[in-house]
Amino acid sequence: MRINFYATLRQIVGRKTLDMDVPEDTTLRQLLDEIIQLHPSMRRELYDETGALFGHVHVLVNGRDAPYLDNVLDTILVPDDVVSIFPAVGGGCD
């Protein structure tokens, strides 16, 4: 499975893309937990103190943002899915 990281998350992972073999019936939540095991500092970037995904973080599966997936973080992934993770992005003018 291909996981794409954007902005500051690339610095944590050390690369733009990570290819991972995931077992059958892996959920999006389990994939994120596996990424956190490999890169522990990702936890504070993705989850709040209650373990909920930050609202300003966007995790897309094949271009669909997690809140719009049928089972949100409990969505079952398939090996050819592409997961993209975007951190909060600031900027602009006042």
Beta strands, then each sheet from edge to edge (+ up, - down):
strand 1: 2-5
strand 2: 17-19
strand 3: 58-61
strand 4: 64-65
strand 5: 82-86
sheet 1: 2+ 1- 5- 3+ 4-
end
